[in-house]
């Protein structure tokens, strides 16, 4: 099918009451695993790329070329969006030029007036090319690409101000956290999420920090308008665990077990399993 904007898939998800998963990619194995899982589950999917991961993969042009090549060679038939995750203003413009089909401009750390102005400008550039845009109000807690935030609960009035700028989807801080959730985590603020959903004209909402949120809470969030859920840490954890197990069992020392294609295979399989489980939880399977 080729790369598409996230707009149509998320509006469909919002209307029908499920969520599309954004699974961050960090290298070839990650990308192939997520695409393969999406095709097997017949689910739309969003490939998330942080600015740090983009640099690691030798730049946005390289990422676009790799993803397009895989979609064609693997004969991926489900809708796939290539999305910049937590992008700066400059990063969002660079990804628009490189061929991403969706970008997030994270202006949550700016005063609301500056967030509005910069978001408005990104929307203008993206809309001209049919690219979807995610914006954020209220910073998300935890760590993302070396940037640590304590997290905050978004103001529904500010959410409406950003939503009215023509963005495709809105991320709002509701107590969610990047990375592992601490034992004393208070949970998602569902009352605020519900109010945001009611005051933003049913725009698709985004839940960051999808790793570690209880399933029942995920489903409740979807019922209040969450149509996109980001997952990254969980894939990293299972990839690391599977790779560690392979080495601890000495399999890298048997025959040509040191071949990176064999060494990374358990981690690759672990990611596929997690992605498919999340798609079933989000109820996006067989919605492509």
N, C-alpha and C positions, 0 to 999 in steps of 0.2 A: 504493500500500500504506500510506503514512503512516509516521510515525516509529515505530521499535521500539527496545527495549532491545538492547544488544550481546550479551547473555547467550547466546541461542540460536544466533546466527550464529557466535560464537566457540567454543562447545562443539562445534558441528558441525565447525568447522575443525580443532579439536584432535583430534577423533576420526578425521577423514578425512585428516589430514596436509597441510593447506595453511594459508595465512594470509590474513586479511582486512586490507586496507590502510586505515589512517587517514590521510586527506589533509586537512591543515589548510586552512581557508578564511579569507580575509581581506577579501573583498568580494563583490559580486553576481557578478562574472565568475568568480571562483574557485569559488563555490558551483554556478553553472550548469554550469561545465566538469566538475567532479567528478561531479555527478549525471548529466550526459549521458553521460560515459564509462562510468559504472557500468551505466547502462541499456543502452548499446550492447554492453557485454561481458557483460551478464547476471550481474553480480557483486554480492554484498553489499558495502556500503561504510560506513565510519565517517567522519563529518565532524568534524574536530577544530577546536576554538575555544579559543585561549589567552585568558587574562584580558585581555591587552593588545588582542588582536584584537576581543574582545567589546566593549571600550570604544570602539574605533575604529568599530565598526559600530553605534554608538549604543545599546549595552546588550543584555543577554541576551534581553529580550522582543522586541526588533527582530529579532535573529538567528532566534529561534524562528518568528516570524511569516513572515519571508522564506523560510526553509527549507520550512515547511509549504506556503506559497503556491506555491513552485516545484515541489514534489513533486506537488501537485494539478494545476497548469497544464501541466507537462511530461509528465504521466501516467507518473510513475516507478513501476515495478512491483516493483523489487528492494528488499530490506530495507535501510533506511537508519537509522543511529543518529546522534544529535546528541550529541557528547561534549565535555565540558570537559577541556582538556589542561593538565596541570600546575597544577591548581587549588589555591588555598589553602583552608583550612577554611571561611572565610567565603564564598569564591567558589563552592565546591561546594554549600553550602546555598542560595546565591542561584540557582544554575542549576537545582537541584532544584525550587525554587519557580517558576522561569520556564518550565519545561516541557521542559528537556533530558531525553533518555532515557538518558543515561549520563554519569557524572562521574568524573574522576580527582582524588583527594586526594593530593597529593604531600607526604608527611610525612617524606621521606628525610633532610631536614636537621635533624630533631628527634632527640633521644635515642630509642632504640627503644621505651622505655616510653611516651613521649608520642606517638610515631607510632602505637602500638597503640591507645591510648585515643582519640585523635582519629579514627582510621580506624574503630574500632568504632562511634563515634557517627554518622559519615557513613553507614556501612552500615545502621544502624538507620533513619535518616531515608529513605534511598534505597529500601530493601527494602519499606518500607510502601507505596511508590508504583510498585513494579515497575521501578525504575531500576537499571541495572548500575553497578558500582563498580570502578575500577582504583586500586590502591595501589602504592607504590614503596618499594623497599629498596635502598640504595646509590645515591648521586646520579649522574646522567648528566653526562658531561663536556661542555664547550663552552658556548655561550650560547643561552639561551631567553628571549625577551622581556626582554632586558637583564640577566638574571641569569646570571652566569658560574660554572661549576663545573669543577673539575679532573677529576671523575669518580672512581669507586672501584668495586671489585669487591664485590658484595653477599655477605653471610654467609648460606649456605644455611639455617642454623638460624634466623636472624632471618626469612628468607623464609617458612619454614614457620609461624612464629608469626603473621605477618601473613596468610598464606593461610588459616589456620584461623579467621579472624574472619568468614568468610562473604562475602569479596569475590568478584567475578566473574573478575577477571584481575589478574595481578601483573607489574609492571615491575621488573626487577632490573638493577642496573649490572653489566655484564660487559665493560667497556672500550669501550663505545659512546659516541659523541660527537654532540652537536647541532651542526649547521652543517657546514662543510667539514672533512674529515679531513686532518690534517697528513701530510706525506710519511713521517715516522718513526712513524706509528701502528702499534702492535703487533698489531692485529687483535682479534677477539672472543675472550674466554676461554671456549672451548667446554667445557672440563672442568668449570668452575664452572656453566655453563649446564645441562649434562647432570645434574649433581648436584642443582641446584635443581629441575629437572623431575622428578627421581626422588623428591624429598623433599616435594613439595607436592601430592601426590595428583592429579597430572595436571591441575592448574588451567591454563587458557590463560595462556601467558606473553606478555609484550609486549616488543618490541624497538624502543626509541626510537633516533632518529638514523639512520633508514633510508637517507639520502642518502649515497652513496659507499661503502657496504659491497659488496665483490665478490659477484657473483651466486652463486658456489659457496658462499660463506660464509653467504649468506642462506638457501640451500636446506638447508645443514647445520643452521642454527639452527632452522629449521622442523621438521626431523626430531627435534629435542630438545624440542619442545613450544611453540615460538614460534607463536602463532596470530593475533597482531596486530602489524603493522609500521607505524611512523609515518613519513610522508614529508611534508616541508614545504620544506626548503631547495632541493631540486631543482626544485620547481615555481616557487619564487621566482626562481631563476637563469634558467630557460628563458623565463619571462615577461619578465624584464628584458632578456634578450638579443634576443628577438623584437621587443620594443617599440623597443629601441635601433636595430636594423636597419631597421625601418620609417621611423624619423626620419632616420637617416643617409642613407638612399636618397632622402630628400626627398619621400616619399609623402604626408606630412602637408601639403605645400604644393601638391599637385595636386588641383584641384577642391575638394571638401569633405573632403579627407583628414584635416583637423584635427578632424572630428567624433569625439568620444571613442568612439563605437560602432565607428568604423573604426580609430581609433588603437589601441584595446585588443584588436582582433580577432586579430592575430597572436599576442599573448601568450596569449589565451584558447585558440586552437588548439594552441599549444605545450603548455599544461597538459593538455589532453585527450590528446595523444599520450603524454606521460609517464605519466599515470594508467593508461592502457590497457596500456602496456608493463609497469608495475609489477604490475598485476592478473594479467597473463600470467605474470610471474616468480613471483609468490606463489601461482599456480595457483588463484586464486579465480574466474577467469572461468568462466562457465556453471555456477556453483555456487549461484546464487540460487534 
